[in-house]
Amino acid sequence: MEIIVAKRAGFCYGVKRAVDTVRRLLAENKSGKTQIYTLGKLIHNPGIVAELEELGVRAISEDMIDALAESALPERPVKLVTRAHGITKEITQKLRALSEKYPHFSFEDCTCPSVKRIHRLVAEHPGAVTVIIGDECHPEVIGIRSFADGPVFVFASAEALEQAADMLRSLPEAEENGAIMVAQTTHLLKDYKISKKIIKKVYTKVKIFDTICRVTENRQAEADELSKKVDLMIVVGGKNSSNTNRLYETARRNGTPTLLIENVSELREWLASPAGAGLTSPPVYKVGITAGASTPSGIIEEVKTLMTEQEKNLTAATAANAAETYDENDFAGMLEESLKTINIGETVSGTITFVSAAEVHVDLGTKFTGIIPQSEVSDDPMYDITEELKVGDEIKAVVTHVSDKDGTAMLSKKRADSVLAWQKVQDAYRNDDIIEGKVTEVIKGGVLFDVGATRVFVPASQTGVRRGDDLSVLVGTKQRARIIELDERRRRAVASIAVVKREERKALEEQFWATVEVGKKYTGQVKSLTSYGAFVDLGGVDGMVHTSELSWTRIKDPSEVVSVGDVIDVYVKDFDPERKRVSLTYKTEENNPWRIFTSKYEIGDTAEVKIVSLTSFGAFAELVPGVDGLIHISQLADHRVNTPADAVSVGDVVNVKIIDIDYENQKISLSIRALLEEQALGEDQYEQAEQDETQPFYSTDSPSDIEIGDDSDN
């Protein structure tokens, strides 16, 4: 039994961040004074929730927040942690107000950055019709709804959306303020793709945002692929977890028997049941294991360990059953078998009982002991007898000499291999089958292709190597070929590697065009570079990544990002089956500099930045690679400066405060002045003054037409 654990199984970033936050608070609370609570169950994992409860962390409901804040005392402070799913706009405002009113009450917002992004997107479209694809009862969707300022509709699936199409078209708000569509971060990707096509038919001008978490998307894709390769799929995670149930549905959709469990105890119970006891009927050769975003690695490892133990038990049971079938009364038959004679030229089978560099001894089940001299094992000078052959191995050989006096039979393994290999070549030719072998030598006109102990000739024109190129690149490689000529009398065969490669590439090409879709991920090898992009072999089809799609930042040449031979992950941006063209992108949300920035910084944060360019109106500074912010000339110092060069120089590393973020236009305003004034006044006074609209300490005024990071300004 082979056990395969999905690479992306277990904790996602948002869940891990929430759990790590609570564990950090527990570690910091050495005195035990601080009371730590979570707003609802932190994650959809009963085991983790129970573990935190044992450590004193309690889950409360929203109606208990006021009483909890009022109970906070100097000697008994209260810390409340919100979960990764996010909370409603109203609850967020309430927590902020209570933390200001009660100084010993505070909260940690552990909303996943991907969920926060959806809140922001919805809030940025006041009055618009908001369509959410997801579970309307899920905390994440409830939170998203609260940020909408207009009609909101939640649909569980593309089918439900299509049924409501006429109703959505009739809404006057869509005509006045437009419409947007987002998805729950754990929704099924395939269903959301269908939903996008439907909403475009409902509204000609609709803003569609891809909000399914990339981690969730990759995990679903991996579960889909893994479930196709195994005989049993085990999904580990909370049964009330949306993303875990999506994984379960994804695996089951391929017809693979799938088990959903929350912990190793449930798996142990299932294995003890009639269903689990039937692992051998039909036999389970491969088991796949994946897990939801709320499942820690420890539980995944426990499941893997238990299945490994089960494999050992099944192996032992099989051996015991085999022993029980032994017929003790068959002694006479065994004696007769042992006295059986053998003849020269006969092919015999036996079990190896002794191996040395000089010879191999074989139990033939007769009165003769088989001996294979080193010279009769293989013609390959690199063949290591002691490495290749082991005691207990089954082996076939041809009898070359029999001695009744010594009770020995001299055998030849290489002759048996030759007979079997030639038979294999003959069968492949008659059945037009593909045959596998190893290229061992370049000779005049082509190469030699070893199929076991038989050598087959492959003409240069049939190697698949371009005319004039070096054929030695094939030596030592394993290849697949088709026998195209056979001379049985002379035991000679001619094969073609090129024919198989063409067939395989054509099959891959047909499969590609049958399954390709926009957004689909492929792993390919960079074949060539041009001034305008890179060509990538996707397996049967070449796709092109334009220079603008290789990096989020501007580059002059593709070689700045990739090289010929690199194996990279790309996504389909567009395709034309008729012209056989595929446009790809190498950019992903994970490496989007703007997303990296927004997950790391918020308004009011301080950051260490590098000055990258100066203009007449200020200085541009790099916050993260690919994202620059503007320090307006009025914010470069706590006194008036005539030019930016009077305050800073290109290359300087300075500390700044983020005073504004324009999410829609991706612009950032920074200030050195704000930090200097804050240091001069003291933090408490500065924060109070900052809140006083009649006494501003800095201006956020800056030219509205400035594009952050535009090379023309640099």
C-alpha positions as CSV (number, residue, x, y, z in Angstrom):
1,M,0.0,0.0,0.0
2,E,1.4,3.4,-1.0
3,I,0.4,6.4,1.1
4,I,0.5,9.8,-0.5
5,V,0.0,13.0,1.5
6,A,-1.0,16.1,-0.4
7,K,1.7,18.8,-0.3
8,R,-0.7,21.5,0.5
9,A,-2.6,19.7,3.2
10,G,-3.3,21.5,6.5
11,F,-3.1,25.0,8.0
12,C,-3.5,27.9,5.6
13,Y,-1.8,31.2,6.3
14,G,-4.9,32.9,7.8
15,V,-5.8,30.0,10.1
16,K,-2.1,29.5,11.2
17,R,-1.9,33.2,11.9
18,A,-5.0,33.1,14.1
19,V,-3.8,30.0,16.1
20,D,-0.2,31.4,16.4
21,T,-1.7,34.7,17.7
22,V,-3.5,32.9,20.5
23,R,-0.5,30.8,21.4
24,R,1.7,33.9,21.5
25,L,-0.8,35.6,23.8
26,L,-0.7,32.5,26.1
27,A,3.1,32.6,26.1
28,E,3.2,36.3,27.0
29,N,0.6,35.8,29.8
30,K,3.1,34.2,32.1
31,S,1.4,35.7,35.2
32,G,-1.9,34.3,34.1
33,K,-3.6,37.6,34.9
34,T,-4.9,38.3,31.4
35,Q,-8.1,36.5,30.5
36,I,-8.0,35.4,26.8
37,Y,-11.2,34.8,24.8
38,T,-12.1,34.1,21.2
39,L,-15.1,35.5,19.4
40,G,-16.7,32.2,18.5
41,K,-14.7,29.1,17.9
42,L,-11.3,30.2,16.6
43,I,-11.1,27.6,13.8
44,H,-13.2,24.7,12.5
45,N,-11.2,22.1,14.3
46,P,-12.6,20.6,17.5
47,G,-9.2,19.3,18.6
48,I,-7.5,22.6,18.5
49,V,-10.5,24.4,20.1
50,A,-10.4,21.8,22.9
51,E,-6.7,22.2,23.3
52,L,-7.0,26.0,23.7
53,E,-9.9,25.5,26.2
54,E,-7.6,23.4,28.4
55,L,-5.1,26.2,28.3
56,G,-7.8,28.6,29.6
57,V,-9.0,30.2,26.3
58,R,-12.8,30.5,26.2
59,A,-15.0,31.1,23.2
60,I,-17.8,33.7,23.6
61,S,-20.7,34.8,21.4
62,E,-21.3,38.3,20.1
63,D,-24.0,39.0,22.7
64,M,-21.5,38.6,25.5
65,I,-19.0,41.2,24.2
66,D,-20.4,44.1,26.3
67,A,-20.4,42.2,29.5
68,L,-16.9,40.9,28.9
69,A,-15.5,44.4,28.2
70,E,-17.2,45.7,31.4
71,S,-15.5,42.9,33.4
72,A,-12.0,44.0,32.4
73,L,-10.0,45.3,35.5
74,P,-6.4,46.4,36.0
75,E,-5.7,43.2,37.9
76,R,-7.7,41.1,35.4
77,P,-7.3,42.5,31.9
78,V,-9.3,40.9,29.0
79,K,-8.0,40.1,25.5
80,L,-10.4,39.1,22.8
81,V,-9.3,37.4,19.5
82,T,-11.4,37.5,16.4
83,R,-11.1,34.5,14.0
84,A,-9.8,34.3,10.5
85,H,-13.3,34.2,9.0
86,G,-13.7,37.8,9.9
87,I,-16.5,39.7,11.7
88,T,-19.2,42.1,10.6
89,K,-18.6,45.9,10.2
90,E,-20.9,46.6,13.2
91,I,-19.0,44.2,15.5
92,T,-15.7,45.7,14.4
93,Q,-17.0,49.2,15.3
94,K,-18.3,48.0,18.6
95,L,-14.9,46.4,19.6
96,R,-13.1,49.6,18.7
97,A,-15.5,51.7,20.8
98,L,-15.3,49.3,23.8
99,S,-11.5,49.2,23.7
100,E,-11.5,53.0,23.9
101,K,-14.1,53.1,26.7
102,Y,-12.5,50.3,28.8
103,P,-8.7,50.6,28.9
104,H,-8.2,47.1,30.2
105,F,-10.2,45.5,27.4
106,S,-8.5,45.0,24.0
107,F,-8.8,42.8,20.9
108,E,-6.7,41.2,18.2
109,D,-8.2,41.2,14.8
110,C,-7.1,38.0,13.1
111,T,-9.3,38.3,10.0
112,C,-7.5,36.7,7.1
113,P,-6.0,39.3,4.8
114,S,-7.8,37.6,1.8
115,V,-11.1,38.1,3.7
116,K,-10.2,41.7,4.6
117,R,-9.6,42.4,0.9
118,I,-13.2,41.3,0.1
119,H,-14.5,43.6,2.9
120,R,-12.6,46.5,1.3
121,L,-13.8,45.7,-2.3
122,V,-17.4,45.5,-1.2
123,A,-17.2,48.8,0.8
124,E,-15.6,50.6,-2.1
125,H,-18.8,50.2,-4.2
126,P,-21.5,52.0,-2.2
127,G,-25.0,51.5,-3.6
128,A,-24.0,48.8,-6.0
129,V,-25.8,45.5,-6.3
130,T,-23.5,43.0,-4.5
131,V,-23.6,39.3,-5.6
132,I,-21.8,36.9,-3.3
133,I,-21.2,33.3,-4.3
134,G,-21.0,31.2,-1.1
135,D,-22.8,29.9,1.9
136,E,-25.1,32.6,3.3
137,C,-24.8,31.0,6.8
138,H,-21.0,31.0,6.9
139,P,-19.4,33.6,9.2
140,E,-17.2,34.8,6.4
141,V,-20.2,35.5,4.1
142,I,-22.1,37.2,7.0
143,G,-19.2,39.5,7.6
144,I,-18.8,40.3,3.8
145,R,-22.5,41.2,3.6
146,S,-22.2,43.8,6.4
147,F,-19.8,45.9,4.4
148,A,-22.2,46.3,1.4
149,D,-24.1,49.6,1.1
150,G,-26.8,48.4,-1.3
151,P,-28.8,45.3,-2.3
152,V,-26.9,42.1,-1.4
153,F,-27.7,38.7,-2.7
154,V,-26.0,35.4,-1.7
155,F,-26.1,32.3,-4.0
156,A,-24.8,28.9,-3.0
157,S,-24.0,27.9,-6.5
158,A,-23.9,28.9,-10.2
159,E,-27.2,27.1,-10.6
160,A,-28.9,29.2,-7.9
161,L,-27.5,32.4,-9.5
162,E,-28.9,31.4,-13.0
163,Q,-32.3,30.8,-11.5
164,A,-32.3,34.4,-10.1
165,A,-31.0,36.0,-13.3
166,D,-34.3,37.7,-14.2
167,M,-34.8,39.1,-10.7
168,L,-31.3,40.6,-10.8
169,R,-31.8,42.2,-14.2
170,S,-34.9,44.1,-12.9
171,L,-33.0,45.9,-10.0
172,P,-32.8,49.7,-10.6
173,E,-29.8,49.9,-8.4
174,A,-27.7,48.0,-10.9
175,E,-28.5,50.6,-13.6
176,E,-27.7,53.5,-11.2
177,N,-24.7,52.2,-9.2
178,G,-23.5,49.2,-11.1
179,A,-23.0,45.6,-9.8
180,I,-20.1,43.6,-8.4
181,M,-19.5,39.9,-7.7
182,V,-17.2,38.3,-5.2
183,A,-16.9,34.7,-3.9
184,Q,-16.4,33.2,-0.5
185,T,-12.6,32.4,-0.2
186,T,-13.2,28.7,0.0
187,H,-15.8,28.3,-2.7
188,L,-15.3,25.7,-5.5
189,L,-13.3,27.3,-8.2
190,K,-15.1,25.5,-11.1
191,D,-18.5,26.7,-9.8
192,Y,-17.3,30.3,-9.5
193,K,-16.0,30.2,-13.1
194,I,-19.4,29.2,-14.3
195,S,-20.9,31.9,-12.1
196,K,-18.7,34.5,-13.8
197,K,-20.1,33.6,-17.2
198,I,-23.7,33.8,-15.9
199,I,-23.3,37.2,-14.3
200,K,-21.8,38.7,-17.4
201,K,-25.0,37.7,-19.2
202,V,-27.1,39.4,-16.5
203,Y,-25.1,42.7,-16.3
204,T,-23.1,44.0,-19.2
205,K,-21.1,46.2,-16.9
206,V,-20.3,44.2,-13.8
207,K,-17.1,44.2,-11.8
208,I,-16.0,40.6,-11.0
209,F,-13.3,40.0,-8.4
210,D,-11.4,36.8,-8.1
211,T,-11.5,36.4,-4.3
212,I,-11.2,32.6,-4.0
213,C,-8.0,32.2,-1.9
214,R,-5.2,30.9,-4.1
215,V,-4.1,28.5,-1.4
216,T,-7.7,27.0,-1.3
217,E,-7.7,26.9,-5.1
218,N,-4.4,25.0,-5.2
219,R,-5.5,22.7,-2.5
220,Q,-8.7,21.8,-4.4
221,A,-6.8,21.2,-7.6
222,E,-4.3,19.0,-5.8
223,A,-7.1,17.0,-4.2
224,D,-8.7,16.6,-7.6
225,E,-5.5,15.3,-9.2
226,L,-4.6,13.0,-6.2
227,S,-8.1,11.4,-6.0
228,K,-7.7,10.3,-9.6
229,K,-4.5,8.4,-8.8
230,V,-5.5,6.5,-5.6
231,D,-7.9,3.8,-4.6
232,L,-9.0,5.5,-1.3
233,M,-9.0,9.2,-0.4
234,I,-9.0,10.4,3.2
235,V,-10.0,14.0,3.9
236,V,-9.1,15.3,7.4
237,G,-10.8,18.3,8.9
238,G,-13.7,19.8,10.8
239,K,-17.0,18.5,9.4
240,N,-18.5,22.0,9.8
241,S,-15.6,23.5,7.8
242,S,-16.5,24.9,4.4
243,N,-13.1,24.3,2.8
244,T,-12.8,20.8,4.2
245,N,-16.2,19.9,2.8
246,R,-15.2,21.4,-0.6
247,L,-12.1,19.0,-0.6
248,Y,-14.4,16.1,0.2
249,E,-16.8,17.0,-2.6
250,T,-13.8,17.5,-5.0
251,A,-12.4,14.0,-4.3
252,R,-15.8,12.3,-4.4
253,R,-16.6,13.9,-7.8
254,N,-14.0,11.6,-9.4
255,G,-15.7,8.5,-8.2
256,T,-13.0,7.6,-5.7
257,P,-14.1,6.1,-2.4
258,T,-13.6,9.1,0.1
259,L,-13.6,9.2,3.8
260,L,-14.1,12.4,5.8
261,I,-12.8,12.4,9.4
262,E,-12.0,15.0,12.0
263,N,-9.3,13.0,13.9
264,V,-7.3,9.8,14.0
265,S,-9.9,8.2,16.5
266,E,-12.6,8.4,13.8
267,L,-10.2,6.7,11.3
268,R,-9.4,4.0,13.8
269,E,-13.2,3.3,14.3
270,W,-13.7,3.2,10.6
271,L,-10.8,0.7,10.1
272,A,-12.4,-1.5,12.8
273,S,-15.8,-1.4,11.0
274,P,-16.9,-3.8,8.2
275,A,-16.2,-1.0,5.7
276,G,-12.6,-0.4,6.9
277,A,-11.9,-4.1,7.3
278,G,-12.7,-4.5,3.6
279,L,-9.5,-2.7,2.5
280,T,-8.4,-5.8,0.7
281,S,-11.6,-6.4,-1.2
282,P,-11.2,-4.7,-3.6
283,P,-7.5,-4.2,-2.8
284,V,-6.4,-0.7,-1.8
285,Y,-2.9,-0.2,-3.3
286,K,-2.8,3.6,-3.0
287,V,-4.2,5.9,-0.3
288,G,-4.3,9.7,-0.7
289,I,-4.5,12.0,2.3
290,T,-5.4,15.7,2.3
291,A,-6.6,18.1,4.9
292,G,-8.6,21.3,5.3
293,A,-7.1,24.7,6.2
294,S,-8.0,24.2,9.9
295,T,-6.1,20.9,10.3
296,P,-2.7,21.0,12.1
297,S,0.2,19.0,10.7
298,G,0.2,16.8,13.8
299,I,-3.2,15.3,13.1
300,I,-2.2,14.7,9.4
301,E,0.9,12.8,10.6
302,E,-1.1,10.7,13.0
303,V,-3.4,9.7,10.2
304,K,-0.5,8.7,8.0
305,T,1.1,6.7,10.8
306,L,-2.1,4.8,11.5
307,M,-2.5,3.9,7.8
308,T,1.2,2.8,7.7
309,E,0.4,0.5,10.7
310,Q,-2.7,-0.8,8.9
311,E,-0.5,-1.6,5.8
312,K,1.8,-3.8,8.1
313,N,-1.2,-5.5,9.6
314,L,-2.6,-6.3,6.1
315,T,0.7,-7.7,5.0
316,A,1.0,-9.9,8.1
317,A,-2.6,-11.1,7.6
318,T,-1.9,-12.0,4.0
319,A,1.2,-14.1,5.0
320,A,-0.9,-15.9,7.7
321,N,-3.6,-16.7,5.2
322,A,-1.0,-18.1,2.9
323,A,0.5,-20.3,5.7
324,E,-3.0,-21.6,6.5
325,T,-3.4,-22.8,2.9
326,Y,-0.4,-25.1,3.2
327,D,-1.5,-28.8,2.8
328,E,0.6,-30.9,5.1
329,N,-0.7,-34.1,3.4
330,D,0.9,-33.0,0.1
331,F,4.3,-34.3,1.1
332,A,4.2,-37.0,-1.6
333,G,3.6,-34.4,-4.2
334,M,6.5,-32.2,-3.0
335,L,8.8,-35.3,-3.0
336,E,7.9,-36.1,-6.5
337,E,8.5,-32.4,-7.5
338,S,12.0,-32.5,-5.9
339,L,13.0,-35.6,-7.9
340,K,12.0,-34.0,-11.2
341,T,14.9,-34.0,-13.8
342,I,16.0,-31.1,-15.9
343,N,17.5,-31.0,-19.5
344,I,20.2,-28.9,-21.2
345,G,18.7,-26.0,-23.1
346,E,15.6,-25.9,-20.8
347,T,14.6,-22.5,-19.2
348,V,14.1,-23.0,-15.5
349,S,12.9,-20.9,-12.6
350,G,14.2,-20.9,-9.0
351,T,15.0,-18.9,-5.9
352,I,18.4,-17.4,-5.2
353,T,20.0,-19.0,-2.0
354,F,23.5,-17.6,-2.3
355,V,25.2,-14.6,-4.0
356,S,28.9,-13.7,-4.4
357,A,30.9,-11.8,-7.0
358,A,32.0,-15.1,-8.6
359,E,28.7,-17.0,-8.8
360,V,25.0,-17.3,-7.8
361,H,23.3,-20.4,-6.3
362,V,19.7,-21.2,-7.2
363,D,17.2,-23.5,-5.5
364,L,15.4,-25.1,-8.5
365,G,13.0,-27.2,-6.4
366,T,14.7,-30.4,-7.7
367,K,17.5,-32.6,-6.6
368,F,19.9,-30.3,-8.6
369,T,21.4,-27.1,-7.2
370,G,21.6,-24.4,-9.9
371,I,24.9,-22.5,-10.3
372,I,25.2,-19.3,-12.4
373,P,28.9,-18.3,-13.0
374,Q,29.7,-14.6,-13.1
375,S,30.3,-14.8,-16.8
376,E,26.8,-16.1,-17.4
377,V,25.0,-13.4,-15.4
378,S,25.3,-10.5,-17.8
379,D,27.3,-9.0,-20.7
380,D,27.1,-5.6,-19.1
381,P,30.6,-4.8,-17.6
382,M,28.9,-2.4,-15.1
383,Y,26.6,-5.1,-13.8
384,D,27.2,-5.6,-10.1
385,I,26.0,-9.1,-9.1
386,T,26.0,-8.4,-5.3
387,E,24.0,-5.2,-5.8
388,E,21.5,-6.4,-8.5
389,L,20.8,-9.9,-7.1
390,K,19.6,-10.8,-3.6
391,V,18.9,-13.9,-1.7
392,G,15.2,-14.7,-2.0
393,D,14.9,-13.2,-5.5
394,E,13.1,-15.3,-8.1
395,I,15.3,-15.8,-11.2
396,K,15.0,-17.5,-14.7
397,A,18.0,-19.1,-16.4
398,V,18.8,-21.6,-19.2
399,V,20.4,-25.0,-18.3
400,T,23.9,-25.3,-20.0
401,H,25.2,-28.4,-18.2
402,V,23.9,-31.1,-15.8
403,S,26.0,-33.2,-13.4
404,D,24.1,-36.1,-11.8
405,K,27.3,-37.0,-9.9
406,D,27.6,-33.6,-8.2
407,G,23.9,-32.8,-8.1
408,T,24.5,-29.5,-9.9
409,A,23.2,-27.8,-12.9
410,M,25.1,-25.0,-14.6
411,L,22.9,-22.2,-15.7
412,S,23.0,-19.0,-17.8
413,K,20.9,-16.0,-16.8
414,K,22.0,-13.9,-19.8
415,R,20.8,-16.6,-22.3
416,A,17.4,-16.6,-20.6
417,D,17.3,-12.8,-20.6
418,S,18.2,-12.9,-24.4
419,V,15.4,-15.4,-25.1
420,L,12.8,-13.4,-23.1
421,A,14.0,-10.1,-24.6
422,W,13.8,-11.3,-28.2
423,Q,10.3,-12.7,-27.5
424,K,9.4,-9.3,-26.1
425,V,10.6,-7.6,-29.3
426,Q,8.7,-10.1,-31.5
427,D,5.5,-9.6,-29.5
428,A,5.9,-5.8,-29.7
429,Y,6.3,-6.0,-33.5
430,R,3.3,-8.3,-34.0
431,N,1.0,-6.3,-31.7
432,D,2.3,-2.9,-32.8
433,D,3.1,-2.2,-29.1
434,I,5.5,0.4,-27.7
435,I,8.6,-1.0,-26.2
436,E,10.9,0.5,-23.5
437,G,14.7,0.3,-23.4
438,K,18.0,2.2,-22.9
439,V,20.2,3.8,-25.5
440,T,23.7,2.4,-24.9
441,E,25.8,3.3,-27.9
442,V,26.1,5.6,-31.0
443,I,27.1,3.7,-34.1
444,K,27.4,4.5,-37.8
445,G,24.0,5.7,-39.0
446,G,22.2,5.7,-35.6
447,V,22.2,4.3,-32.1
448,L,21.8,0.9,-30.4
449,F,18.7,0.5,-28.2
450,D,18.9,-2.2,-25.5
451,V,15.7,-4.1,-24.8
452,G,16.8,-6.4,-22.0
453,A,19.5,-8.5,-23.5
454,T,18.6,-7.8,-27.1
455,R,20.0,-4.9,-29.1
456,V,17.8,-3.0,-31.5
457,F,19.0,-0.5,-34.1
458,V,17.5,3.0,-34.3
459,P,18.4,4.9,-37.5
460,A,19.5,8.6,-36.9
461,S,16.4,9.7,-38.8
462,Q,14.2,7.8,-36.3
463,T,15.9,9.0,-33.0
464,G,13.9,12.2,-32.7
465,V,17.2,14.2,-32.7
466,R,17.4,17.0,-35.3
467,R,19.5,16.2,-38.3
468,G,23.1,17.3,-37.7
469,D,22.8,17.3,-33.9
470,D,24.9,15.1,-31.6
471,L,23.2,11.7,-31.1
472,S,25.3,11.1,-28.0
473,V,22.8,13.1,-26.0
474,L,20.6,10.0,-26.0
475,V,23.3,7.6,-24.6
476,G,22.3,6.4,-21.1
477,T,18.7,7.6,-21.5
478,K,15.6,5.5,-21.3
479,Q,13.4,5.7,-24.3
480,R,10.1,4.4,-25.7
481,A,10.1,3.1,-29.3
482,R,8.1,1.2,-31.8
483,I,9.5,-1.8,-33.8
484,I,9.2,-0.9,-37.5
485,E,11.3,-3.8,-39.1
486,L,11.9,-7.3,-37.9
487,D,14.1,-10.1,-39.4
488,E,13.3,-13.2,-37.3
489,R,15.8,-15.5,-39.1
490,R,18.7,-13.2,-38.4
491,R,17.3,-11.9,-35.0
492,R,17.6,-8.3,-36.1
493,A,15.1,-5.5,-35.4
494,V,14.9,-1.8,-36.3
495,A,13.0,0.7,-34.1
496,S,11.8,4.3,-34.1
497,I,11.8,6.6,-31.1
498,A,10.6,9.5,-33.2
499,V,7.3,7.8,-34.1
500,V,6.4,7.4,-30.5
501,K,7.4,10.9,-29.6
502,R,5.2,12.3,-32.4
503,E,2.3,10.1,-31.3
504,E,2.7,11.1,-27.6
505,R,3.0,14.8,-28.5
506,K,-0.1,14.6,-30.7
507,A,-2.1,12.9,-27.9
508,L,-0.9,15.5,-25.4
509,E,-1.9,18.3,-27.8
510,E,-5.4,16.9,-28.2
511,Q,-5.7,16.5,-24.5
512,F,-4.5,20.0,-24.0
513,W,-7.0,21.6,-26.3
514,A,-9.8,19.5,-24.9
515,T,-9.1,20.6,-21.3
516,V,-7.6,24.1,-21.5
517,E,-9.4,27.0,-19.9
518,V,-8.5,30.5,-18.8
519,G,-6.8,30.5,-15.4
520,K,-5.7,26.9,-15.5
521,K,-2.3,26.2,-14.1
522,Y,0.4,24.4,-16.0
523,T,4.0,23.4,-15.2
524,G,6.2,23.8,-18.3
525,Q,9.8,24.2,-19.4
526,V,11.1,27.4,-21.0
527,K,12.1,26.5,-24.6
528,S,13.3,29.8,-26.0
529,L,13.4,33.6,-25.3
530,T,12.7,36.5,-27.6
531,S,12.8,40.3,-27.2
532,Y,9.0,40.2,-26.4
533,G,8.7,37.2,-24.2
534,A,9.3,33.5,-23.4
535,F,8.0,30.4,-25.0
536,V,7.1,27.6,-22.6
537,D,6.5,23.9,-23.5
538,L,3.3,22.9,-21.8
539,G,3.4,19.3,-23.0
540,G,2.3,18.9,-26.6
541,V,1.7,22.7,-27.0
542,D,3.9,25.7,-26.7
543,G,2.6,28.8,-24.9
544,M,3.9,32.4,-24.9
545,V,4.5,34.5,-21.8
546,H,4.7,38.2,-22.9
547,T,7.3,40.3,-21.2
548,S,4.6,42.2,-19.4
549,E,3.3,39.0,-17.9
550,L,6.6,37.8,-16.6
551,S,6.8,40.2,-13.7
552,W,4.7,42.7,-11.8
553,T,7.5,45.2,-12.1
554,R,8.7,46.6,-15.5
555,I,11.5,44.6,-17.1
556,K,13.5,45.2,-20.3
557,D,14.3,41.6,-21.2
558,P,12.7,38.2,-20.4
559,S,16.2,36.9,-19.3
560,E,15.9,39.1,-16.2
561,V,13.2,36.7,-14.9
562,V,13.7,33.2,-16.6
563,S,16.3,31.2,-18.5
564,V,16.0,28.5,-21.2
565,G,15.5,25.2,-19.5
566,D,13.8,26.6,-16.4
567,V,10.7,24.7,-15.2
568,I,8.1,27.2,-14.2
569,D,4.4,27.3,-13.2
570,V,2.3,29.4,-15.5
571,Y,-1.4,30.2,-15.9
572,V,-3.5,30.5,-19.1
573,K,-4.5,34.1,-19.8
574,D,-6.1,33.5,-23.2
575,F,-6.1,30.9,-26.0
576,D,-7.1,30.4,-29.7
577,P,-7.7,26.8,-30.7
578,E,-8.0,27.6,-34.3
579,R,-4.7,29.4,-34.6
580,K,-3.2,27.1,-32.0
581,R,-2.0,30.0,-29.8
582,V,-1.8,30.2,-26.0
583,S,-1.1,33.3,-24.0
584,L,0.3,32.7,-20.5
585,T,1.1,34.6,-17.4
586,Y,3.8,34.0,-14.9
587,K,2.3,36.5,-12.4
588,T,0.2,35.3,-9.5
589,E,-1.5,37.0,-6.6
590,E,1.0,35.5,-4.2
591,N,3.8,37.4,-5.8
592,N,1.8,40.6,-6.5
593,P,3.8,43.4,-4.8
594,W,0.6,45.3,-4.0
595,R,-0.9,42.3,-2.2
596,I,2.3,41.7,-0.3
597,F,2.3,45.4,0.7
598,T,-1.4,45.4,1.9
599,S,-0.9,42.2,3.9
600,K,2.1,43.7,5.7
601,Y,1.1,47.4,6.2
602,E,-1.9,49.5,7.1
603,I,-2.5,53.3,7.5
604,G,-0.7,54.5,10.6
605,D,2.1,51.9,10.4
606,T,5.8,52.9,10.3
607,A,8.2,51.5,7.9
608,E,11.9,51.6,7.0
609,V,12.1,52.6,3.3
610,K,14.7,53.3,0.6
611,I,14.6,56.5,-1.5
612,V,14.5,55.4,-5.1
613,S,13.9,58.7,-7.0
614,L,13.4,62.4,-6.6
615,T,10.9,64.7,-8.4
616,S,10.0,68.4,-8.1
617,F,7.1,67.6,-5.7
618,G,8.7,65.0,-3.5
619,A,10.5,61.7,-3.2
620,F,9.5,58.1,-4.1
621,A,10.5,55.4,-1.6
622,E,10.4,51.6,-1.9
623,L,8.2,49.9,0.8
624,V,8.5,46.4,-0.7
625,P,10.1,45.4,-4.0
626,G,7.7,46.7,-6.7
627,V,5.7,49.1,-4.6
628,D,6.8,52.7,-4.0
629,G,5.2,55.4,-1.9
630,L,5.3,59.1,-2.3
631,I,6.8,61.4,0.4
632,H,5.4,64.7,-0.6
633,I,7.8,67.7,-0.3
634,S,5.7,69.0,2.6
635,Q,6.2,65.7,4.4
636,L,10.0,65.4,4.0
637,A,10.9,67.3,7.1
638,D,9.5,69.1,10.1
639,H,10.5,72.4,8.5
640,R,10.0,73.9,5.0
641,V,12.4,72.6,2.3
642,N,12.9,74.2,-1.1
643,T,13.6,71.0,-3.0
644,P,13.5,67.3,-2.0
645,A,17.2,67.1,-2.5
646,D,17.6,69.4,0.6
647,A,16.2,66.6,2.8
648,V,17.0,63.3,1.2
649,S,19.1,61.6,-1.5
650,V,18.6,58.6,-3.7
651,G,19.7,55.5,-1.8
652,D,19.0,56.9,1.6
653,V,17.2,54.5,4.1
654,V,14.7,56.4,6.2
655,N,11.8,55.8,8.6
656,V,8.4,56.9,7.5
657,K,4.8,56.8,8.6
658,I,2.1,55.6,6.2
659,I,-0.5,58.4,6.2
660,D,-2.8,57.3,3.4
661,I,-3.4,54.3,1.1
662,D,-5.5,54.6,-2.1
663,Y,-6.5,50.9,-2.6
664,E,-8.4,51.5,-5.8
665,N,-5.6,53.4,-7.6
666,Q,-2.8,51.7,-5.6
667,K,-1.2,54.9,-4.3
668,I,0.5,55.4,-1.0
669,S,1.3,58.6,0.8
670,L,4.2,58.6,3.3
671,S,5.5,61.1,5.8
672,I,8.8,61.7,7.6
673,R,7.4,64.8,9.2
674,A,4.7,62.9,11.0
675,L,7.3,60.7,12.8
676,L,9.5,63.7,13.7
677,E,6.5,65.5,15.2
678,E,5.3,62.4,17.0
679,Q,8.7,62.0,18.6
680,A,8.8,65.6,19.6
681,L,5.3,65.6,21.2
682,G,5.3,62.1,22.6
683,E,3.1,59.4,21.3
684,D,0.0,59.9,23.5
685,Q,-0.2,63.6,22.8
686,Y,0.4,63.1,19.1
687,E,-2.4,60.5,18.8
688,Q,-4.8,62.9,20.5
689,A,-3.7,65.8,18.2
690,E,-4.0,63.5,15.2
691,Q,-7.6,62.9,16.1
692,D,-8.3,66.6,16.5
693,E,-9.4,67.8,13.1
694,T,-8.8,71.4,14.1
695,Q,-5.0,70.9,14.7
696,P,-3.6,68.8,11.8
697,F,0.1,68.0,12.1
698,Y,0.6,67.1,8.5
699,S,-1.1,67.5,5.1
700,T,-2.0,64.5,2.9
701,D,-2.4,66.9,-0.1
702,S,-0.4,65.6,-3.1
703,P,-0.9,65.9,-6.8
704,S,-3.9,63.6,-7.7
705,D,-2.5,62.7,-11.1
706,I,0.7,61.0,-9.8
707,E,1.0,57.3,-10.5
708,I,3.0,55.6,-7.9
709,G,5.9,53.7,-9.3
710,D,5.6,55.2,-12.8
711,D,9.0,55.1,-14.4
712,S,8.3,58.4,-16.2
713,D,8.2,60.2,-12.8
714,N,11.4,58.5,-11.7
